[in-house]
Amino acid sequence: MKKIFWLGVGITVGVIAARKITAAKGALGPAGLNRAVGAMSDAVHDFADALRENMNERESDLRIALGVDTDPSATTRR
């Protein structure tokens, strides 16, 4: 029974290692680097968009609170 258990553990470890090695090979090289840079670029772009949107919203709230603008629709979005 012990031998069957260790055989199963060995097969499982082998399959996991083979998948990790295949994934690592796919991450290396120009195609993998291109995917990594593209994902990083998308993340930075999404963060900048969210920051810009929240900054404009906060500016609008502050202008209303300070009495500069009385109507929320009066502010122009940049």
All heavy atoms as a GROMACS GRO file, in nm:
protein
  576
    1MET      N    1   0.082  -0.119   0.000
    1MET     CA    2   0.000   0.000   0.000
    1MET      C    3   0.087   0.126   0.000
    1MET      O    4   0.052   0.224  -0.063
    1MET     CB    5  -0.091  -0.006   0.124
    1MET     CG    6  -0.203   0.091   0.119
    1MET     SD    7  -0.315   0.045  -0.014
    1MET     CE    8  -0.446   0.152   0.017
    2LYS      N    9   0.200   0.119   0.075
    2LYS     CA   10   0.289   0.234   0.080
    2LYS      C   11   0.347   0.264  -0.059
    2LYS      O   12   0.361   0.380  -0.096
    2LYS     CB   13   0.405   0.208   0.176
    2LYS     CG   14   0.380   0.245   0.317
    2LYS     CD   15   0.510   0.225   0.394
    2LYS     CE   16   0.497   0.272   0.535
    2LYS     NZ   17   0.621   0.253   0.610
    3LYS      N   18   0.379   0.159  -0.131
    3LYS     CA   19   0.440   0.178  -0.263
    3LYS      C   20   0.343   0.246  -0.360
    3LYS      O   21   0.383   0.332  -0.438
    3LYS     CB   22   0.485   0.043  -0.320
    3LYS     CG   23   0.604  -0.015  -0.247
    3LYS     CD   24   0.645  -0.145  -0.311
    3LYS     CE   25   0.763  -0.204  -0.234
    3LYS     NZ   26   0.812  -0.327  -0.296
    4ILE      N   27   0.217   0.211  -0.352
    4ILE     CA   28   0.116   0.274  -0.439
    4ILE      C   29   0.101   0.421  -0.403
    4ILE      O   30   0.092   0.507  -0.491
    4ILE     CB   31  -0.018   0.199  -0.428
    4ILE    CG1   32  -0.004   0.059  -0.486
    4ILE    CG2   33  -0.128   0.276  -0.502
    4ILE    CD1   34  -0.126  -0.027  -0.468
    5PHE      N   35   0.102   0.452  -0.275
    5PHE     CA   36   0.092   0.592  -0.231
    5PHE      C   37   0.208   0.673  -0.285
    5PHE      O   38   0.190   0.781  -0.342
    5PHE     CB   39   0.088   0.598  -0.077
    5PHE     CG   40   0.099   0.738  -0.024
    5PHE    CD1   41  -0.007   0.826  -0.031
    5PHE    CD2   42   0.219   0.783   0.032
    5PHE    CE1   43   0.004   0.954   0.018
    5PHE    CE2   44   0.231   0.912   0.080
    5PHE     CZ   45   0.123   0.998   0.074
    6TRP      N   46   0.331   0.622  -0.267
    6TRP     CA   47   0.448   0.697  -0.311
    6TRP      C   48   0.456   0.704  -0.463
    6TRP      O   49   0.505   0.802  -0.518
    6TRP     CB   50   0.575   0.637  -0.253
    6TRP     CG   51   0.587   0.668  -0.106
    6TRP    CD1   52   0.578   0.581  -0.004
    6TRP    CD2   53   0.602   0.798  -0.048
    6TRP    NE1   54   0.589   0.647   0.116
    6TRP    CE2   55   0.604   0.782   0.092
    6TRP    CE3   56   0.613   0.927  -0.099
    6TRP    CZ2   57   0.617   0.888   0.180
    6TRP    CZ3   58   0.627   1.033  -0.011
    6TRP    CH2   59   0.629   1.013   0.127
    7LEU      N   60   0.405   0.603  -0.530
    7LEU     CA   61   0.398   0.608  -0.676
    7LEU      C   62   0.304   0.721  -0.719
    7LEU      O   63   0.335   0.799  -0.810
    7LEU     CB   64   0.349   0.475  -0.733
    7LEU     CG   65   0.334   0.468  -0.886
    7LEU    CD1   66   0.471   0.481  -0.951
    7LEU    CD2   67   0.267   0.340  -0.926
    8GLY      N   68   0.189   0.732  -0.654
    8GLY     CA   69   0.095   0.841  -0.683
    8GLY      C   70   0.155   0.978  -0.654
    8GLY      O   71   0.138   1.072  -0.732
    9VAL      N   72   0.226   0.989  -0.542
    9VAL     CA   73   0.292   1.116  -0.508
    9VAL      C   74   0.396   1.150  -0.614
    9VAL      O   75   0.405   1.266  -0.658
    9VAL     CB   76   0.354   1.109  -0.367
    9VAL    CG1   77   0.443   1.230  -0.342
    9VAL    CG2   78   0.248   1.099  -0.260
   10GLY      N   79   0.474   1.053  -0.657
   10GLY     CA   80   0.576   1.077  -0.758
   10GLY      C   81   0.517   1.120  -0.891
   10GLY      O   82   0.568   1.210  -0.957
   11ILE      N   83   0.410   1.056  -0.932
   11ILE     CA   84   0.345   1.092  -1.057
   11ILE      C   85   0.288   1.234  -1.048
   11ILE      O   86   0.303   1.314  -1.141
   11ILE     CB   87   0.234   0.990  -1.093
   11ILE    CG1   88   0.298   0.857  -1.131
   11ILE    CG2   89   0.146   1.042  -1.205
   11ILE    CD1   90   0.198   0.744  -1.149
   12THR      N   91   0.227   1.265  -0.935
   12THR     CA   92   0.170   1.399  -0.917
   12THR      C   93   0.278   1.506  -0.922
   12THR      O   94   0.264   1.609  -0.989
   12THR     CB   95   0.095   1.407  -0.782
   12THR    OG1   96  -0.005   1.305  -0.780
   12THR    CG2   97   0.031   1.543  -0.764
   13VAL      N   98   0.389   1.483  -0.851
   13VAL     CA   99   0.499   1.579  -0.852
   13VAL      C  100   0.556   1.593  -0.993
   13VAL      O  101   0.587   1.704  -1.038
   13VAL     CB  102   0.608   1.536  -0.750
   13VAL    CG1  103   0.735   1.618  -0.768
   13VAL    CG2  104   0.556   1.550  -0.609
   14GLY      N  105   0.567   1.484  -1.065
   14GLY     CA  106   0.618   1.488  -1.201
   14GLY      C  107   0.529   1.569  -1.294
   14GLY      O  108   0.578   1.648  -1.375
   15VAL      N  109   0.399   1.549  -1.284
   15VAL     CA  110   0.305   1.623  -1.367
   15VAL      C  111   0.311   1.772  -1.334
   15VAL      O  112   0.314   1.858  -1.425
   15VAL     CB  113   0.162   1.568  -1.350
   15VAL    CG1  114   0.059   1.660  -1.414
   15VAL    CG2  115   0.151   1.429  -1.411
   16ILE      N  116   0.313   1.806  -1.206
   16ILE     CA  117   0.319   1.947  -1.166
   16ILE      C  118   0.449   2.010  -1.215
   16ILE      O  119   0.449   2.123  -1.267
   16ILE     CB  120   0.303   1.961  -1.014
   16ILE    CG1  121   0.160   1.924  -0.974
   16ILE    CG2  122   0.335   2.102  -0.968
   16ILE    CD1  123   0.138   1.915  -0.824
   17ALA      N  124   0.560   1.940  -1.200
   17ALA     CA  125   0.688   1.993  -1.246
   17ALA      C  126   0.688   2.013  -1.397
   17ALA      O  127   0.738   2.115  -1.446
   17ALA     CB  128   0.800   1.898  -1.204
   18ALA      N  129   0.632   1.919  -1.471
   18ALA     CA  130   0.627   1.932  -1.617
   18ALA      C  131   0.544   2.053  -1.658
   18ALA      O  132   0.581   2.127  -1.750
   18ALA     CB  133   0.570   1.805  -1.679
   19ARG      N  134   0.434   2.075  -1.590
   19ARG     CA  135   0.350   2.192  -1.622
   19ARG      C  136   0.422   2.323  -1.589
   19ARG      O  137   0.414   2.420  -1.663
   19ARG     CB  138   0.218   2.185  -1.546
   19ARG     CG  139   0.124   2.084  -1.604
   19ARG     CD  140  -0.011   2.091  -1.539
   19ARG     NE  141  -0.104   1.998  -1.601
   19ARG     CZ  142  -0.229   1.987  -1.567
   19ARG    NH1  143  -0.277   2.061  -1.469
   19ARG    NH2  144  -0.308   1.901  -1.629
   20LYS      N  145   0.491   2.326  -1.475
   20LYS     CA  146   0.565   2.447  -1.438
   20LYS      C  147   0.676   2.476  -1.538
   20LYS      O  148   0.698   2.592  -1.574
   20LYS     CB  149   0.625   2.431  -1.297
   20LYS     CG  150   0.526   2.425  -1.186
   20LYS     CD  151   0.472   2.561  -1.155
   20LYS     CE  152   0.382   2.552  -1.033
   20LYS     NZ  153   0.329   2.680  -0.995
   21ILE      N  154   0.747   2.372  -1.583
   21ILE     CA  155   0.854   2.391  -1.680
   21ILE      C  156   0.798   2.440  -1.812
   21ILE      O  157   0.854   2.532  -1.874
   21ILE     CB  158   0.934   2.260  -1.697
   21ILE    CG1  159   1.015   2.232  -1.571
   21ILE    CG2  160   1.024   2.267  -1.820
   21ILE    CD1  161   1.079   2.096  -1.568
   22THR      N  162   0.686   2.386  -1.855
   22THR     CA  163   0.624   2.430  -1.979
   22THR      C  164   0.579   2.577  -1.968
   22THR      O  165   0.598   2.656  -2.061
   22THR     CB  166   0.503   2.342  -2.013
   22THR    OG1  167   0.546   2.207  -2.021
   22THR    CG2  168   0.439   2.383  -2.144
   23ALA      N  169   0.523   2.613  -1.854
   23ALA     CA  170   0.480   2.752  -1.833
   23ALA      C  171   0.600   2.846  -1.831
   23ALA      O  172   0.595   2.957  -1.884
   23ALA     CB  173   0.401   2.764  -1.705
   24ALA      N  174   0.711   2.803  -1.769
   24ALA     CA  175   0.831   2.886  -1.764
   24ALA      C  176   0.890   2.905  -1.903
   24ALA      O  177   0.938   3.013  -1.937
   24ALA     CB  178   0.934   2.823  -1.670
   25LYS      N  179   0.888   2.801  -1.985
   25LYS     CA  180   0.938   2.814  -2.122
   25LYS      C  181   0.853   2.912  -2.202
   25LYS      O  182   0.905   2.987  -2.284
   25LYS     CB  183   0.937   2.678  -2.192
   25LYS     CG  184   1.049   2.588  -2.152
   25LYS     CD  185   1.044   2.459  -2.232
   25LYS     CE  186   1.154   2.364  -2.191
   25LYS     NZ  187   1.146   2.237  -2.264
   26GLY      N  188   0.723   2.912  -2.178
   26GLY     CA  189   0.634   3.005  -2.248
   26GLY      C  190   0.655   3.149  -2.204
   26GLY      O  191   0.632   3.242  -2.279
   27ALA      N  192   0.700   3.168  -2.080
   27ALA     CA  193   0.722   3.303  -2.028
   27ALA      C  194   0.853   3.362  -2.076
   27ALA      O  195   0.871   3.483  -2.077
   27ALA     CB  196   0.718   3.302  -1.876
   28LEU      N  197   0.947   3.276  -2.115
   28LEU     CA  198   1.076   3.323  -2.163
   28LEU      C  199   1.068   3.355  -2.311
   28LEU      O  200   0.982   3.306  -2.383
   28LEU     CB  201   1.183   3.216  -2.140
   28LEU     CG  202   1.210   3.181  -1.994
   28LEU    CD1  203   1.310   3.067  -1.988
   28LEU    CD2  204   1.261   3.299  -1.917
   29GLY      N  205   1.157   3.438  -2.356
   29GLY     CA  206   1.164   3.469  -2.498
   29GLY      C  207   1.084   3.594  -2.532
   29GLY      O  208   1.020   3.656  -2.447
   30PRO      N  209   1.089   3.633  -2.656
   30PRO     CA  210   1.024   3.757  -2.699
   30PRO      C  211   0.872   3.757  -2.679
   30PRO      O  212   0.814   3.858  -2.639
   30PRO     CB  213   1.057   3.767  -2.848
   30PRO     CG  214   1.169   3.674  -2.871
   30PRO     CD  215   1.164   3.571  -2.764
   31ALA      N  216   0.807   3.645  -2.706
   31ALA     CA  217   0.661   3.641  -2.693
   31ALA      C  218   0.620   3.656  -2.546
   31ALA      O  219   0.525   3.729  -2.515
   31ALA     CB  220   0.606   3.510  -2.749
   32GLY      N  221   0.688   3.587  -2.457
   32GLY     CA  222   0.657   3.599  -2.314
   32GLY      C  223   0.684   3.738  -2.261
   32GLY      O  224   0.608   3.792  -2.182
   33LEU      N  225   0.796   3.796  -2.305
   33LEU     CA  226   0.829   3.932  -2.263
   33LEU      C  227   0.727   4.031  -2.315
   33LEU      O  228   0.685   4.122  -2.243
   33LEU     CB  229   0.969   3.969  -2.314
   33LEU     CG  230   1.020   4.107  -2.275
   33LEU    CD1  231   1.030   4.119  -2.123
   33LEU    CD2  232   1.154   4.133  -2.339
   34ASN      N  233   0.682   4.012  -2.439
   34ASN     CA  234   0.581   4.098  -2.498
   34ASN      C  235   0.450   4.092  -2.419
   34ASN      O  236   0.387   4.194  -2.393
   34ASN     CB  237   0.558   4.059  -2.644
   34ASN     CG  238   0.475   4.160  -2.717
   34ASN    OD1  239   0.464   4.274  -2.676
   34ASN    ND2  240   0.416   4.118  -2.828
   35ARG      N  241   0.410   3.970  -2.379
   35ARG     CA  242   0.288   3.956  -2.299
   35ARG      C  243   0.303   4.024  -2.163
   35ARG      O  244   0.211   4.090  -2.116
   35ARG     CB  245   0.256   3.808  -2.280
   35ARG     CG  246   0.189   3.743  -2.398
   35ARG     CD  247   0.134   3.605  -2.362
   35ARG     NE  248   0.236   3.514  -2.311
   35ARG     CZ  249   0.312   3.435  -2.386
   35ARG    NH1  250   0.297   3.436  -2.518
   35ARG    NH2  251   0.401   3.355  -2.333
   36ALA      N  252   0.419   4.008  -2.100
   36ALA     CA  253   0.442   4.068  -1.969
   36ALA      C  254   0.439   4.220  -1.976
   36ALA      O  255   0.377   4.287  -1.892
   36ALA     CB  256   0.574   4.020  -1.911
   37VAL      N  257   0.505   4.276  -2.076
   37VAL     CA  258   0.507   4.422  -2.092
   37VAL      C  259   0.367   4.474  -2.127
   37VAL      O  260   0.324   4.578  -2.076
   37VAL     CB  261   0.610   4.464  -2.200
   37VAL    CG1  262   0.595   4.612  -2.236
   37VAL    CG2  263   0.750   4.435  -2.150
   38GLY      N  264   0.294   4.401  -2.209
   38GLY     CA  265   0.158   4.441  -2.244
   38GLY      C  266   0.066   4.440  -2.123
   38GLY      O  267  -0.014   4.532  -2.104
   39ALA      N  268   0.078   4.338  -2.040
   39ALA     CA  269  -0.004   4.331  -1.918
   39ALA      C  270   0.032   4.445  -1.823
   39ALA      O  271  -0.057   4.506  -1.763
   39ALA     CB  272   0.015   4.196  -1.849
   40MET      N  273   0.160   4.475  -1.810
   40MET     CA  274   0.204   4.584  -1.723
   40MET      C  275   0.153   4.717  -1.776
   40MET      O  276   0.104   4.801  -1.700
   40MET     CB  277   0.356   4.586  -1.714
   40MET     CG  278   0.412   4.698  -1.628
   40MET     SD  279   0.412   4.661  -1.454
   40MET     CE  280   0.528   4.529  -1.449
   41SER      N  281   0.160   4.736  -1.906
   41SER     CA  282   0.113   4.860  -1.968
   41SER      C  283  -0.038   4.877  -1.947
   41SER      O  284  -0.084   4.988  -1.916
   41SER     CB  285   0.146   4.858  -2.116
   41SER     OG  286   0.089   4.969  -2.181
   42ASP      N  287  -0.113   4.769  -1.964
   42ASP     CA  288  -0.257   4.776  -1.942
   42ASP      C  289  -0.290   4.811  -1.797
   42ASP      O  290  -0.380   4.890  -1.769
   42ASP     CB  291  -0.324   4.644  -1.978
   42ASP     CG  292  -0.324   4.618  -2.128
   42ASP    OD1  293  -0.302   4.714  -2.205
   42ASP    OD2  294  -0.347   4.501  -2.166
   43ALA      N  295  -0.216   4.754  -1.703
   43ALA     CA  296  -0.239   4.782  -1.561
   43ALA      C  297  -0.210   4.927  -1.528
   43ALA      O  298  -0.288   4.993  -1.457
   43ALA     CB  299  -0.154   4.690  -1.474
   44VAL      N  300  -0.101   4.981  -1.582
   44VAL     CA  301  -0.067   5.122  -1.557
   44VAL      C  302  -0.172   5.213  -1.620
   44VAL      O  303  -0.214   5.312  -1.559
   44VAL     CB  304   0.075   5.154  -1.611
   44VAL    CG1  305   0.101   5.303  -1.612
   44VAL    CG2  306   0.180   5.081  -1.528
   45HIS      N  307  -0.216   5.180  -1.740
   45HIS     CA  308  -0.318   5.260  -1.809
   45HIS      C  309  -0.450   5.260  -1.731
   45HIS      O  310  -0.513   5.365  -1.715
   45HIS     CB  311  -0.338   5.206  -1.950
   45HIS     CG  312  -0.428   5.291  -2.034
   45HIS    ND1  313  -0.562   5.266  -2.048
   45HIS    CD2  314  -0.404   5.403  -2.106
   45HIS    CE1  315  -0.616   5.357  -2.125
   45HIS    NE2  316  -0.522   5.441  -2.163
   46ASP      N  317  -0.492   5.144  -1.683
   46ASP     CA  318  -0.615   5.135  -1.606
   46ASP      C  319  -0.604   5.215  -1.475
   46ASP      O  320  -0.699   5.282  -1.434
   46ASP     CB  321  -0.649   4.990  -1.573
   46ASP     CG  322  -0.689   4.911  -1.698
   46ASP    OD1  323  -0.722   4.975  -1.801
   46ASP    OD2  324  -0.687   4.786  -1.691
   47PHE      N  325  -0.487   5.207  -1.411
   47PHE     CA  326  -0.466   5.283  -1.288
   47PHE      C  327  -0.473   5.433  -1.314
   47PHE      O  328  -0.536   5.507  -1.239
   47PHE     CB  329  -0.331   5.246  -1.225
   47PHE     CG  330  -0.296   5.328  -1.104
   47PHE    CD1  331  -0.361   5.306  -0.984
   47PHE    CD2  332  -0.201   5.428  -1.111
   47PHE    CE1  333  -0.332   5.380  -0.872
   47PHE    CE2  334  -0.171   5.504  -1.000
   47PHE     CZ  335  -0.236   5.480  -0.880
   48ALA      N  336  -0.410   5.478  -1.422
   48ALA     CA  337  -0.411   5.621  -1.456
   48ALA      C  338  -0.553   5.668  -1.487
   48ALA      O  339  -0.592   5.778  -1.446
   48ALA     CB  340  -0.319   5.647  -1.574
   49ASP      N  341  -0.631   5.587  -1.557
   49ASP     CA  342  -0.770   5.624  -1.586
   49ASP      C  343  -0.852   5.636  -1.458
   49ASP      O  344  -0.930   5.731  -1.442
   49ASP     CB  345  -0.835   5.521  -1.678
   49ASP     CG  346  -0.789   5.534  -1.822
   49ASP    OD1  347  -0.730   5.638  -1.858
   49ASP    OD2  348  -0.813   5.439  -1.900
   50ALA      N  349  -0.836   5.540  -1.368
   50ALA     CA  350  -0.910   5.545  -1.241
   50ALA      C  351  -0.867   5.666  -1.159
   50ALA      O  352  -0.951   5.734  -1.098
   50ALA     CB  353  -0.888   5.417  -1.162
   51LEU      N  354  -0.738   5.695  -1.157
   51LEU     CA  355  -0.688   5.810  -1.082
   51LEU      C  356  -0.743   5.940  -1.139
   51LEU      O  357  -0.789   6.028  -1.064
   51LEU     CB  358  -0.535   5.810  -1.088
   51LEU     CG  359  -0.465   5.914  -1.004
   51LEU    CD1  360  -0.485   5.883  -0.856
   51LEU    CD2  361  -0.317   5.917  -1.037
   52ARG      N  362  -0.742   5.952  -1.271
   52ARG     CA  363  -0.794   6.072  -1.336
   52ARG      C  364  -0.943   6.092  -1.307
   52ARG      O  365  -0.988   6.202  -1.278
   52ARG     CB  366  -0.771   6.061  -1.487
   52ARG     CG  367  -0.723   6.187  -1.551
   52ARG     CD  368  -0.690   6.168  -1.698
   52ARG     NE  369  -0.557   6.110  -1.714
   52ARG     CZ  370  -0.531   5.992  -1.769
   52ARG    NH1  371  -0.627   5.918  -1.818
   52ARG    NH2  372  -0.408   5.948  -1.780
   53GLU      N  373  -1.018   5.984  -1.315
   53GLU     CA  374  -1.162   5.990  -1.290
   53GLU      C  375  -1.191   6.033  -1.146
   53GLU      O  376  -1.274   6.121  -1.121
   53GLU     CB  377  -1.225   5.854  -1.318
   53GLU     CG  378  -1.375   5.850  -1.298
   53GLU     CD  379  -1.428   5.710  -1.327
   53GLU    OE1  380  -1.381   5.645  -1.421
   53GLU    OE2  381  -1.519   5.668  -1.252
   54ASN      N  382  -1.122   5.973  -1.051
   54ASN     CA  383  -1.142   6.008  -0.910
   54ASN      C  384  -1.094   6.148  -0.879
   54ASN      O  385  -1.154   6.218  -0.796
   54ASN     CB  386  -1.073   5.906  -0.820
   54ASN     CG  387  -1.142   5.773  -0.821
   54ASN    OD1  388  -1.263   5.765  -0.838
   54ASN    ND2  389  -1.066   5.667  -0.806
   55MET      N  390  -0.987   6.192  -0.945
   55MET     CA  391  -0.937   6.326  -0.925
   55MET      C  392  -1.039   6.430  -0.972
   55MET      O  393  -1.066   6.528  -0.903
   55MET     CB  394  -0.805   6.344  -1.001
   55MET     CG  395  -0.734   6.474  -0.975
   55MET     SD  396  -0.572   6.482  -1.054
   55MET     CE  397  -0.616   6.463  -1.226
   56ASN      N  398  -1.099   6.407  -1.088
   56ASN     CA  399  -1.201   6.498  -1.139
   56ASN      C  400  -1.325   6.500  -1.049
   56ASN      O  401  -1.384   6.606  -1.025
   56ASN     CB  402  -1.242   6.460  -1.281
   56ASN     CG  403  -1.136   6.495  -1.382
   56ASN    OD1  404  -1.054   6.583  -1.359
   56ASN    ND2  405  -1.134   6.424  -1.494
   57GLU      N  406  -1.363   6.384  -1.000
   57GLU     CA  407  -1.478   6.377  -0.909
   57GLU      C  408  -1.451   6.453  -0.779
   57GLU      O  409  -1.536   6.528  -0.731
   57GLU     CB  410  -1.510   6.231  -0.880
   57GLU     CG  411  -1.632   6.211  -0.793
   57GLU     CD  412  -1.660   6.063  -0.769
   57GLU    OE1  413  -1.639   5.982  -0.861
   57GLU    OE2  414  -1.703   6.032  -0.657
   58ARG      N  415  -1.332   6.434  -0.725
   58ARG     CA  416  -1.296   6.503  -0.600
   58ARG      C  417  -1.289   6.654  -0.623
   58ARG      O  418  -1.332   6.732  -0.538
   58ARG     CB  419  -1.162   6.450  -0.549
   58ARG     CG  420  -1.116   6.514  -0.421
   58ARG     CD  421  -1.205   6.481  -0.306
   58ARG     NE  422  -1.153   6.542  -0.185
   58ARG     CZ  423  -1.224   6.584  -0.085
   58ARG    NH1  424  -1.354   6.567  -0.086
   58ARG    NH2  425  -1.169   6.639   0.018
   59GLU      N  426  -1.234   6.697  -0.736
   59GLU     CA  427  -1.228   6.839  -0.766
   59GLU      C  428  -1.368   6.899  -0.773
   59GLU      O  429  -1.394   7.007  -0.721
   59GLU     CB  430  -1.155   6.863  -0.898
   59GLU     CG  431  -1.145   7.010  -0.934
   59GLU     CD  432  -1.078   7.034  -1.069
   59GLU    OE1  433  -1.048   6.937  -1.139
   59GLU    OE2  434  -1.059   7.152  -1.102
   60SER      N  435  -1.460   6.826  -0.835
   60SER     CA  436  -1.598   6.872  -0.844
   60SER      C  437  -1.660   6.885  -0.705
   60SER      O  438  -1.726   6.984  -0.675
   60SER     CB  439  -1.679   6.774  -0.930
   60SER     OG  440  -1.814   6.809  -0.931
   61ASP      N  441  -1.637   6.785  -0.619
   61ASP     CA  442  -1.689   6.790  -0.482
   61ASP      C  443  -1.632   6.909  -0.406
   61ASP      O  444  -1.704   6.978  -0.332
   61ASP     CB  445  -1.655   6.661  -0.407
   61ASP     CG  446  -1.728   6.540  -0.461
   61ASP    OD1  447  -1.827   6.559  -0.537
   61ASP    OD2  448  -1.686   6.427  -0.429
   62LEU      N  449  -1.504   6.934  -0.423
   62LEU     CA  450  -1.441   7.047  -0.352
   62LEU      C  451  -1.492   7.181  -0.403
   62LEU      O  452  -1.515   7.273  -0.324
   62LEU     CB  453  -1.289   7.039  -0.366
   62LEU     CG  454  -1.220   6.929  -0.286
   62LEU    CD1  455  -1.074   6.922  -0.324
   62LEU    CD2  456  -1.236   6.952  -0.138
   63ARG      N  457  -1.512   7.192  -0.534
   63ARG     CA  458  -1.562   7.318  -0.590
   63ARG      C  459  -1.702   7.348  -0.538
   63ARG      O  460  -1.735   7.462  -0.506
   63ARG     CB  461  -1.560   7.312  -0.742
   63ARG     CG  462  -1.418   7.312  -0.799
   63ARG     CD  463  -1.415   7.297  -0.949
   63ARG     NE  464  -1.454   7.416  -1.021
   63ARG     CZ  465  -1.375   7.522  -1.041
   63ARG    NH1  466  -1.254   7.524  -0.992
   63ARG    NH2  467  -1.418   7.625  -1.109
   64ILE      N  468  -1.785   7.244  -0.526
   64ILE     CA  469  -1.920   7.262  -0.472
   64ILE      C  470  -1.913   7.298  -0.325
   64ILE      O  471  -1.983   7.388  -0.278
   64ILE     CB  472  -2.005   7.136  -0.496
   64ILE    CG1  473  -2.034   7.119  -0.645
   64ILE    CG2  474  -2.135   7.143  -0.417
   64ILE    CD1  475  -2.094   6.986  -0.682
   65ALA      N  476  -1.827   7.230  -0.249
   65ALA     CA  477  -1.814   7.256  -0.106
   65ALA      C  478  -1.762   7.396  -0.078
   65ALA      O  479  -1.802   7.460   0.021
   65ALA     CB  480  -1.721   7.153  -0.042
   66LEU      N  481  -1.676   7.448  -0.162
   66LEU     CA  482  -1.621   7.583  -0.143
   66LEU      C  483  -1.711   7.692  -0.201
   66LEU      O  484  -1.684   7.810  -0.183
   66LEU     CB  485  -1.482   7.592  -0.206
   66LEU     CG  486  -1.374   7.508  -0.138
   66LEU    CD1  487  -1.246   7.513  -0.219
   66LEU    CD2  488  -1.351   7.557   0.003
   67GLY      N  489  -1.816   7.654  -0.269
   67GLY     CA  490  -1.909   7.750  -0.325
   67GLY      C  491  -1.865   7.809  -0.457
   67GLY      O  492  -1.924   7.906  -0.503
   68VAL      N  493  -1.762   7.755  -0.518
   68VAL     CA  494  -1.716   7.805  -0.647
   68VAL      C  495  -1.818   7.768  -0.754
   68VAL      O  496  -1.852   7.850  -0.838
   68VAL     CB  497  -1.576   7.746  -0.682
   68VAL    CG1  498  -1.532   7.791  -0.821
   68VAL    CG2  499  -1.475   7.788  -0.577
   69ASP      N  500  -1.867   7.647  -0.748
   69ASP     CA  501  -1.972   7.602  -0.838
   69ASP      C  502  -2.091   7.561  -0.752
   69ASP      O  503  -2.075   7.492  -0.652
   69ASP     CB  504  -1.928   7.480  -0.920
   69ASP     CG  505  -1.820   7.514  -1.020
   69ASP    OD1  506  -1.812   7.630  -1.063
   69ASP    OD2  507  -1.743   7.422  -1.055
   70THR      N  508  -2.209   7.602  -0.793
   70THR     CA  509  -2.327   7.563  -0.717
   70THR      C  510  -2.397   7.443  -0.778
   70THR      O  511  -2.468   7.373  -0.710
   70THR     CB  512  -2.427   7.680  -0.709
   70THR    OG1  513  -2.457   7.723  -0.841
   70THR    CG2  514  -2.368   7.794  -0.629
   71ASP      N  515  -2.375   7.420  -0.907
   71ASP     CA  516  -2.440   7.309  -0.976
   71ASP      C  517  -2.335   7.206  -1.014
   71ASP      O  518  -2.236   7.238  -1.078
   71ASP     CB  519  -2.510   7.363  -1.102
   71ASP     CG  520  -2.589   7.255  -1.174
   71ASP    OD1  521  -2.621   7.153  -1.111
   71ASP    OD2  522  -2.618   7.274  -1.293
   72PRO      N  523  -2.353   7.079  -0.975
   72PRO     CA  524  -2.254   6.976  -1.009
   72PRO      C  525  -2.234   6.959  -1.160
   72PRO      O  526  -2.127   6.924  -1.204
   72PRO     CB  527  -2.308   6.848  -0.950
   72PRO     CG  528  -2.416   6.887  -0.855
   72PRO     CD  529  -2.462   7.024  -0.895
   73SER      N  530  -2.335   6.990  -1.239
   73SER     CA  531  -2.321   6.974  -1.384
   73SER      C  532  -2.251   7.094  -1.447
   73SER      O  533  -2.222   7.093  -1.564
   73SER     CB  534  -2.456   6.952  -1.449
   73SER     OG  535  -2.538   7.066  -1.427
   74ALA      N  536  -2.222   7.199  -1.369
   74ALA     CA  537  -2.161   7.320  -1.422
   74ALA      C  538  -2.010   7.301  -1.444
   74ALA      O  539  -1.949   7.376  -1.518
   74ALA     CB  540  -2.185   7.438  -1.329
   75THR      N  541  -1.949   7.204  -1.378
   75THR     CA  542  -1.806   7.184  -1.393
   75THR      C  543  -1.778   7.116  -1.526
   75THR      O  544  -1.855   7.035  -1.574
   75THR     CB  545  -1.747   7.097  -1.280
   75THR    OG1  546  -1.812   6.971  -1.281
   75THR    CG2  547  -1.767   7.164  -1.147
   76THR      N  548  -1.668   7.151  -1.584
   76THR     CA  549  -1.630   7.088  -1.709
   76THR      C  550  -1.528   6.980  -1.678
   76THR      O  551  -1.434   7.000  -1.602
   76THR     CB  552  -1.566   7.192  -1.805
   76THR    OG1  553  -1.456   7.252  -1.740
   76THR    CG2  554  -1.669   7.296  -1.844
   77ARG      N  555  -1.551   6.865  -1.737
   77ARG     CA  556  -1.459   6.754  -1.719
   77ARG      C  557  -1.344   6.769  -1.818
   77ARG      O  558  -1.365   6.798  -1.934
   77ARG     CB  559  -1.529   6.620  -1.743
   77ARG     CG  560  -1.639   6.593  -1.647
   77ARG     CD  561  -1.580   6.540  -1.520
   77ARG     NE  562  -1.682   6.537  -1.416
   77ARG     CZ  563  -1.688   6.445  -1.324
   77ARG    NH1  564  -1.600   6.351  -1.323
   77ARG    NH2  565  -1.780   6.449  -1.233
   78ARG      N  566  -1.224   6.749  -1.770
   78ARG     CA  567  -1.108   6.760  -1.857
   78ARG      C  568  -1.065   6.627  -1.904
   78ARG      O  569  -1.072   6.529  -1.851
   78ARG     CB  570  -0.994   6.827  -1.784
   78ARG     CG  571  -1.029   6.968  -1.748
   78ARG     CD  572  -0.921   7.030  -1.668
   78ARG     NE  573  -0.984   7.141  -1.598
   78ARG     CZ  574  -0.929   7.204  -1.500
   78ARG    NH1  575  -0.812   7.170  -1.456
   78ARG    NH2  576  -0.989   7.303  -1.443
   0.00000   0.00000   0.00000
